[in-house]
Structure formats: C-alpha cells, structure tokens
C-alpha cells in the first residue's frame, strides 16, 4: 500500500463522518506553491479551491512566508490574547487603510475567534446588544458558518443546516437564473426588494423586530450568486430608514476576490458591520468584525476569545492586504475573471448541460443541469448534482481541484488565487472543458461515486489546445 493510501485509510478510520473536502478530494498534499499542490503520490494539481477562498495569494507566497519568518525570528510572542503589539498594530493599520471610504474613519474592530463563523456570531451579538432587539433578517441560499447562530442565519436543506431559528426572517435573494418570480434580471431583483419592503412594513407580517440584516455581496456556498448592485443599494436604503444595522458578510468576498477590494464596493454600499476572515489572515486563522462606532456599546469583557491574538496570522494578513492593495490585484481579478467568464459562456453554448455561468472577479460558478429531464420549456432545467460530482472527479483526474456548491450541489465553483496568470487560467479552462466533456459522455456511471483507486491511477490527461485567455497585463506570480 502506498503512503498516500495508508494516510487516507487512517484518516477514514480516525476522523469524524462530518469531514467534507476529504471525501471528494482524496489527495494528500505534501508541497504547494502558488496555484499548484503536489500530492504524496507525486501528482500535481491546479488548486481552484484555494482553502475555500482563504489563500488570496495562493500557497506559500513569498511575501506571506517572509512576514511569518520575521515574527518567528524576532522572538515576539505568538499568543497575546487581546494585548497590543507592534504586529497587531501593523495589521490593524493596513486593514483600516483598505476599508471602504467613509467607513474606516468611524470604524471599530473586534478581534474574534479564529474562524469566520466566530465573527458572524460576534456581529449578531453586537447588533442585538446595540439595538435591544432579537430578530434577524437573512436570505435564502445564504451561508454564514457552522455555529448555532450562524446556522440559523444560513439557508440550505439537509441535516447539516436546520431550519431558520426563532426570530430569523428569511428574505428572497435575487437568483437571476432561477428567479422565483419567473422574470429574472432587474425586474426579478426589483420584485425581491419590493417583497422585502412589504414584509418589513406589514404589521401582521410576523417579522420579529430585527437587530440586523446580514447579507453576502456574493453568495458563495449558495452557488456563486452576485447580489445585483441596485438591489443591494435598496437593502441599504430599507435598513437605514428603519434603523436596522446592515451586516456585510465579506468572509469569502473580501480582499479583492470579486474584483473590488470588498464586495460591497461594487454597489457603493457602506454597511454598519463587516465580517472578515479567510483571506484577511493571509492563509492563517484570523477573524475580525469591523463596525460603526455608534454600535460600540459592549461593556468590558462582553465578547472575548482565547485565540484572538494570533500574531502569525496578523503578520501574514497585513502582508497579504498590503500586497493585494499595492499590486492592484482586485483589478487583475476583475479583468481576468471577466475574460474567464466569456470563455466559459462559450463553453455553455457547446454543452447543453451547462445551464448558467456567473460570477464576479475570480469567484466563478458554473451551474450544471439535466437537459434530459425535458422541462416545461418555461423554466431552467433541474440542477444535476450527480453530473457536477462526476465533473469534479474528472477534473481531479486531470489535475484540477474545484469545489461544488449551490442549492442542490450542482454548481462548480472556481476560487483561484488572485495571482492567477493568463497561462494558468487557460490551463484551468482547458482541463475543466475536458472534464465536462468526459462526464457528459458518461466516463463515470451515473449515480456511482468514483473509487479512490481510479483517481490514484493517474487519470487521463487534458487534451486539445487550451481556450485562449487574452493577455492584458504581465503575469504576476506562479
């Protein structure tokens, strides 16, 4: 038995059944740099999962490694609770420099536990303390984390995510491709906003007085659904007029991912609270809540956490924030992401199973559907999660790591690092196109999960010329 197989077997025997990525991605990473991961079996993969979006600069970027080494070599303490340190001060300064105009000068920051879900909990706790209200406005398709309060605010089916908790009002999030009003586009978003306004103003609408509205500028786990700019501005207007704090969950959309430094900047919205994690820690665990000073009503000790003083994460985060800002990687993500979307939409014209292609910056989703279902000619075909899983497996066989998401797990999600080059983008698109073609041909039997040994055998190599992605700027880093 190979070392890789032995490690995977021990993982299966020892770890909980709740493990997720390891089930669909049975690889054992041993080295990584930029976009590339090398497994214990010697195979190399192009990583378009990027630690669920936490690796803004890819794996082991030199500026991140240097920042970490500088702390280690300095003899600075690695764990300091919430004490002030030069490292923390540098991170906070860089963070405030990057915040949306009009927000930073009134902002306060609270360092939370190490994960985004901890920051969501802190934001909910903060707004409830500040408003004296308990209700929460959240959206269909949302994902805000796996702790109890964050799960209440999330919207998904299945045992992992329960129904909305007490006091949570679920509102419609615009979904152009599967618009619940049957119209899509601007009109669909307008109807969603109107429904929200009507519900909030209905004395018999059953809405518990809300302490906050929480929204993702782009729903990631929900299927890569960008919030329409006009709709998000309308949500800001509705909440501001009613004294409801607006929480922007920027855990996955922040730090240049969507083609702006923060997702809310596309619409010009200034929220009352921003929830930040993933890329803000430069690949290490870090989560913060940044909020308007008027909400800063917590008494001493009202919110704490042992591991909110992660010096290495702050150093890595400050280096990442600075590099993204100075290299203008948000603009690079916007330009390259737009060209990738164009290429993928061309792919949709050639494959009936590609129902929709959407995204913002380097946060891209490809929704797979089942044309054989027939449909009624009026609505999109049903999502095809089995085909999506087959495509994911075919991608892995070709050395490409992608993630699944969406209402039914039928959306292929691409989250490459912001340092992605034009040549790398072409390689990603070529392997993805080849995987879709293979899965569509039935390379895996529908309904069967590919076996680990099929993946371990090396799989088929990508073939055919890559789809070109026109160059618009010099390559940054591999």
C-alpha positions, 0 to 999 in steps of 0.5 A: 500500500502506498503512503498516500493510501495508508494516510487516507485509510487512517484518516477514514478510520480516525476522523469524524463522518462530518469531514467534507473536502476529504471525501471528494478530494482524496489527495494528500498534499505534501508541497504547494506553491502558488496555484499548484499542490503536489500530492504524496503520490507525486501528482500535481494539481491546479488548486481552484479551491484555494482553502475555500477562498482563504489563500488570496495569494495562493500557497506559500507566497513569498511575501506571506512566508517572509512576514511569518519568518520575521515574527518567528525570528524576532522572538515576539510572542505568538499568543497575546490574547487581546494585548497590543503589539507592534504586529497587531498594530501593523495589521490593524493599520493596513486593514483600516487603510483598505476599508471602504471610504467613509467607513474606516474613519468611524470604524471599530474592530473586534478581534474574534475567534479564529474562524469566520463563523466566530465573527458572524456570531460576534456581529449578531451579538453586537447588533442585538446588544446595540439595538435591544432587539432579537430578530434577524433578517437573512436570505435564502441560499445564504451561508454564514458558518457552522455555529448555532447562530450562524446556522440559523442565519444560513439557508440550505436543506439537509441535516447539516443546516436546520431550519431558520431559528426563532426570530430569523426572517428569511428574505428572497435573494435575487437568483437571476437564473432561477428567479422565483418570480419567473422574470429574472434580471432587474425586474426579478431583483426589483420584485425581491426588494419590493417583497422585502419592503412589504414584509418589513412594513406589514404589521401582521407580517410576523417579522420579529423586530430585527437587530440586523440584516446580514447579507453576502455581496456574493453568495458563495456556498449558495452557488456563486450568486452576485447580489445585483448592485441596485438591489443591494443599494435598496437593502441599504436604503430599507435598513437605514430608514428603519434603523436596522444595522446592515451586516456585510458578510465579506468572509469569502468576498473580501480582499479583492476576490470579486474584483473590488477590494470588498464586495460591497464596493461594487454597489457603493454600499457602506454597511454598519458591520463587516465580517472578515476572515479567510483571506484577511489572515493571509492563509492563517486563522484570523477573524475580525468584525469591523463596525460603526462606532455608534454600535460600540456599546459592549461593556468590558469583557462582553465578547472575548476569545482565547485565540484572538491574538494570533500574531502569525496570522496578523503578520501574514494578513497585513502582508497579504492586504498590503500586497493585494492593495499595492499590486492592484490585484482586485483589478487583475481579478476583475479583468481576468475573471471577466475574460474567464467568464466569456470563455466559459459562456462559450463553453455553455453554448457547446454543452447543453448541460451547462445551464448558467455561468456567473460570477464576479472577479475570480469567484466563478460558478458554473451551474450544471443541469439535466437537459434530459429531464425535458422541462416545461420549456418555461423554466431552467432545467433541474440542477444535476448534482450527480453530473457536477460530482462526476465533473469534479472527479474528472477534473481531479483526474486531470489535475484540477481541484474545484469545489461544488456548491449551490442549492442542490450541489450542482454548481462548480465553483472556481476560487483561484488565487488572485495571482492567477496568470493568463497561462494558468487560467487557460490551463484551468479552462482547458482541463475543466472543458475536458472534464465536462466533456468526459462526464457528459459522455458518461466516463463515470456511471451515473449515480456511482461515486468514483473509487479512490483507486481510479483517481490514484491511477493517474487519470487521463490527461487534458487534451486539445489546445487550451481556450485562449485567455487574452493577455492584458497585463504581465503575469504576476506570480506562479 
